Amino acid sequence: MSTTIREAVVRYGFVAVTVLLVAYFLISEPNFRTSSNLWGLLVYAAPVGIAGLGVTIAMTVGGLDLSVGSTAGFAVSLAAWTMVIGNQVGGVAIVVVLIAGGVIGLINAALIVWARIPDLLATLTTMFAIMGLKLVLVDGKSISSRMTLDDGSTAPGRFTDGFLYLAQGKIGPVPFPAILLIVISVLVWFLLERTRWGRLLYAVGANPEASRLAGVRVGLYRSAAYVAAGVLASVAGLLLAARIGQGDVSAGNSLLLDAVAVALVGTSVLGRNVPNAWGTVLGALLVTVMVVGFSMKGLPYYVQDVAKGAVLLVALLFSYTLSTRRATLPGQPT
């Protein structure tokens, strides 16, 4: 394969796969091409995409946050507990959840930066701790509006309409989760690609020692990346809670794998071979298209998992086997 063809495949191959897959479902499934379904793709992709953007930010500093799924699940239960058991309005629940996400990010940062525990081990530890804390908070039970408590009384609160608007509201014809995904994606892209802070995040990930010698506060930037990942994971949890309308204790269980997958897939988009916002969003949309399209085809859920693995494999082939610029992912020497 000539160098020109190889570079074209690496640069545009993943985008082409996405376009072809969308075209296939548009042609073969009438229900797929309805406007409600097309907007629904963005709604479905929003939690995965937003959590994936958090993983992307952590990857820019050479790390990987394995606690995003459990953080999102904890956000679901915490939001439900605040409104249903605590009898607070949705705005209070949102603030509480975002603060909790930031605190989890700070804990990860302290373990990684101050205690010098490898990021995978630190965030794995945090993941298990948060999963247990979530069950302790709700006594191992899902929380729903007006549920019966252990003492026989009825829970005083409920999921408020304002909170449910996060997943069910619209601005004009556009669902609010789609708008939120777009806004957060633009903000993360602008941060990483158009600001000095973003360039320093990439520099820290590429060579932390050289960055330190150049006067960059490496610990501060790494800490900020994990705090951002925690906050974005909590936003994803808020969307999940508003979508299902209850504090399901199993919510967020599969979000970790999907979020990490779309962030890794995103490194291959347009031959960038670095973590980037738009690549992550495209990865989230591709995964969503596969899940929705295969569901319409009547294929079982385990086929969807095989398809996700195949897409990740193709992305890694683009980044490592075909590309002349090797991607540097967490845990690799630069």
N, C-alpha and C positions, 0 to 999 in steps of 0.2 A: 504494500500500500504506500503510495507516494506521500510525502510530507504534507502537501497541500490538502489532499483528500483526508488524511488523518486528522489534520487540524480542523477541517470543516466538520467532520464527524464529532470530534470532541466538543467543538464550540456550539454546534446547533443540533447535535443528535438527540439530546434529551428533550429539547423543546419540540423537535419533530415527533418524537414518540408521544409526547403529551397531545399535540395537535391531532395526530393520526388516531389516537385512542378516543379523543372527544368526537372526532368526525365519525368514527365507527358507531359509537353509541347514538349520535344524532341521527344517523341514517337508519340504523336498525331498530331503534326504539322510539316510537312516536311520543311516549310519555316523557322521555328524556329531554326532548327539545321544547317542552313547554316552558313559559317564562317563570312559572312558580318553581319548577324543578331547577332551572338554571340559577335563580336566586338562592334556592335551597342548598345548592352545592357550596356557595360561599358561607351560608349559615352553618352547615355541617362542618366545613373546614375551619371555621373561626377558632374553636378551642384548641385544635391540634396546631393550627398555624401560629397562634399567639404563644402557646407553650413552646413550640419549636423555635420561635424567635428568641425566647429566653435561653434555650439551649445554644442557639447561634451566638448570642453575646458571650456566653461562658466559653464557647469554643474559640472566640477571637483571642482570648488571653491564654490559650493553650490548655484549657480545662474542659470538663464535661460534668454537667449537673444531672445526676441520676435521681434527684429528689423531686423533680418537677411533677411527676405523676402523683406522688403521695401528697405534695403540697396542694395540687388542684383538688384532690379528693378531700383533704382536710378543709379546704376552702368551702366545699359543698356542705360538709357537716357543720362547720362553724357558722356559715350564713344561716342555715336552717335552725340551728340552736339559738342563735341571736334573735331571730324573728319569732319562732314558734314558742320556744321555752322562755326566752328572755323578754318576749313581747315588745320588741323594738321595731321601728320602721325599717324599710329597705335601705335607706340612706345610711343608717347607723351600721347595718350589717355589711354594706359595701366598704365602709371605712375600716371597720374591725378586721375584715378579711384582708384588705390591702396592707394594713399594718402587720398582720400576722405573716403575710408573705414576705414583707421586708425583714421581719425578725428572723424568719427561717433562713433568708439569704445571709443575714449577718452571722448567724450561727455557722453556716457553711464557710463563710469567709474567715471566721475566727479559727475554725478547725484547719483550714487549708493554709492560710497566710500566717497566723500566729503560732498554732500548734504544729505546723509543717507536716500535716498528714496528707498523703497523696489524694488528689481530688476525687478519684473514683472511690477510694475507701471512705473518705470523709462523707461524701454525699450518699453513699450506700448506707452508712451508719445512720445518717439523718433520715433517709427514706424509711428505714425500719422503725425508727423512733416516732416519726410522724404518723405512720400507719397505726402504731399502737396507741398513740395519743388520741387519734381520731376515734378509735373504738372506745377508749376510756371516756371521752367527752360525751358520747351519745349512748354509753352503756351497751355498745354493740348492736344498737337498733337503728333502723332508719327513722327519720323524723319527718312527719307530715303535718299539715295544718289540722288543728282541732283533734289531734291524736289523744288517746287515753293514756295517762301517765301511770306509773307504778302504784301510786296511792289511790287510783280510781278516779281522780279528777281529770278534767279536760284541759289540754294545753291552752294557755290564754291567747296565744298569738297565731299568726298565719303568714303565708307568703303574700306580701303586699303586691298590689297591681303595679306599683312603680318598680319594684324589683323584677317582677316577671317581664316587664318591658325590655329588660336587657336582652332577652332571647326571643321575645314574641312581638316586640314593637317594630314599627316601620316609620321611616321618614320619607314621605311620598310613597313610591313603589318599592323603595330599597329597604330590606330588613336591617334593623339596627346592628345585629352581629356582623353583617357584611361591612357596614360602615366602620364599625370598631376595628375590624381586621385591617381594612384599608388604611385607616388613620394610624394605627400602631405600626403597620408595616412601613409607611412613609416616614414616621418618626425614627424608627430603628435604622432605616436606610440612610436618612439624613445624618443621624448620629455617627454611623460607622463610615460613611463615604464622604461626608462634606464638612466634618468638624475636626478640630485638632484632637479632641478627646478620642474620637474614633480611630484616627491614625495611630495614636499612642496605644490604644487597646490592641491593634494589630501588631504593633512593634513589640509590646510586652509578650504577646503570644509567640512571635517569631524568634525573639532572642531576649529573654528577660535580663540576662546579665549585661548585655550591651546597653539595654535600655536603662538599667540601674546606673551604669557608668556615665550615661549621658544625662543623668540628673532626673530621670523619670521616677516618680514614686510608685514603684511596681506594686507594692502591697496594696496601696490605695486603689489602683486601677483594677487589680484582680478582685478586691473586695466589692467594688462598685458593680463589677460584672455579675457576681453571684447575687447581690442584692436585687439587681434588675431582673435576673432570672427568676428569683423568688416572687417578685411582684407580678411579673407576667404570668407565671404559673397560677397565682391566685386569681388573676383576671380570667384565665381560662376556666378555673373552678367556678367563678361567679356565673359565667355563661352556661356551664353545665347545670348548676343549681337552678338557674332561671328556666332552662329548657325542660328539665324533668319535673320541676315544681315540688321537690321534696329533697330531704337530706339522705339520699341513698348511700349506704355505707360502702357499696361496691363502686361508686362513681369514681372515675379517674384511674381505675386499675390498669386499663390498657393504654392510658395516655402517654406514659413514659416511653414505651417502645415506639409509638407513632411519632412522638415529638422528636426523639433522637433520630429516627429514620428520616424524617423530612429534613432535618438540619443536615444530616450527612448527605442525603440526596442533593440538597441545594448547593453543595460545594462543587458539583459537576456542571451546573448550569452555565452555559456560555463559556465553558472552559476556564472559569474563574479559579477553581481549585483552592478557594479559601471560603470560610463561612461568610455568607452574605444574606441579606434580608430577602431580596426578591427570589433568590434561589430556593430559600426555605418556603416561601409562600407558594411558589410553583410546585414544589414537592408536596405540600399539603393539599393543593388542588388536585394533583395527579392521584394521590392516594384516595381522595374523596371521590373523584370520578370513577376509579376502579371499584370502590365499595358500592356506590350507588348503581353504577352500570351493571355490575355482576349480580347485584340483588334483583334488578329488573329482569335479568336473564334467568333468574331462578337458581343460580348457582349457590351451593352451600357456603357457610361462613369460612370454612377451612380453606376453600379455594382462594378466598380473598387474602388470607395470610400467605399462601404460596405466592400469589401475585405481588404482594408487598415485598416479599423477599427477593423475587425476581427483579423488581424495579430497583431495589437497593443494589443488587449485584450489577445490573447494567450501569448504574451511576458510578459504582466503584471501578468498573472496567474503564469507563470514560476518564476517570480521574487518575488511575494508576497504570493501566495496561496500554492505553492508546495515547494518553497525553505525554507530550515531551516535558511539560511542567508538572512535576509530581506534587500532589496535594499533601499538605502537612496537617494531620489530624491529631487530636489530643493523644498524648502518650508516645508520640513519635519524636525522634530527634529532628531538628530542623537542618 
